[in-house]
Amino acid sequence: MDPAIFALADVGAGQLLAVAAAAFVLSVVGGLTGYGVGLILPAVIAPIVGVAAVVPVMSVAMFLTNGSRVIAFRHHLNRPAVVAVMLTAVPAALVGAQIYTSLPERAIALLLGGFLVASVPLGRWVKRRRFVLGPTGLSTIGAGYGLLAGGMTGTGMLLIAALMAAGVEGAALVATDAAVSVTINLLKMIVFGRAAALDLELFAAGALIGACTVPGAFVARRLLRIIPVHVHVWVMELLVVIGGLSLVWRGL
């Protein structure tokens, strides 16, 4: 994979402001639902950093995003669920990240866009099935989640569905999802860095985006007590589909 040539100096102030605003708003939404940033933000940053650099940049941003959630919701962390998922998700994510580094940009755009579009009906189907999972089930799902998470962004909805099926809800859901995600994204950063898919410029871009999401976790912690989650879900799904279709269009 040859990352697109990118330099922060070439990005206009207006673009930076738009990305910063989108990152903050989505981080608030993500703090309420457990996902959102990784599903929608890729379509926002793809025209700026290039499709090939989206997942490496998002790995840095999501490391900071989820790190802030872990801090904000640390008292609600479900540690047994974290261990059950990470036993299989970590090695699978390493494989997924390695596969990503070997893909051409067009394939990345099609796969990433297609996954985002498919994530909406998939998420609705999973919710309707109402699965019930124990530790073994979490570890089984963790392998599939890790493989996808290693080479994709926006896979948090799968982890959220698995954790909910294991009885993890509310603030504990946000905290547990964040703890797993922060580890997976750290591994991705290491793999992408070693494969020359994440240079200093791209790392700085991801860090800037991630820094804009940090305050959102603490805003979400307050809003979680007063705003029903279902109010904004349909809006997120619409934005995810639009963003996914835009990536597919770029790939075609």
Sequence and secondary structure as in RCSB ss.txt:
>XXXX:A:sequence
MDPAIFALADVGAGQLLAVAAAAFVLSVVGGLTGYGVGLILPAVIAPIVGVAAVVPVMSVAMFLTNGSRVIAFRH
HLNRPAVVAVMLTAVPAALVGAQIYTSLPERAIALLLGGFLVASVPLGRWVKRRRFVLGPTGLSTIGAGYGLLAG
GMTGTGMLLIAALMAAGVEGAALVATDAAVSVTINLLKMIVFGRAAALDLELFAAGALIGACTVPGAFVARRLLR
IIPVHVHVWVMELLVVIGGLSLVWRGL
>XXXX:A:secstr
       GGGS HHHHHHHHHHHHHHHHHHHHHS SHHHHHHHHHHHHH GGGHHHHHHHHHHHHHHHHHHHTGG
G  HHHHHHHHHHHHHHHHHHHHHHTTS HHHHHHHHHHHHHHHHHHHHHHHHHT    HHHHHHHHHHHHHHHH
H S THHHHHHHHHHTT  HHHHHHHHHHHHHHHHHHHHHHHHHTTSS HHHHHHHHHHHHHHHHHHHHHHHHTT
TS THHHHHHHHHHHHHHHHHHHHHH 
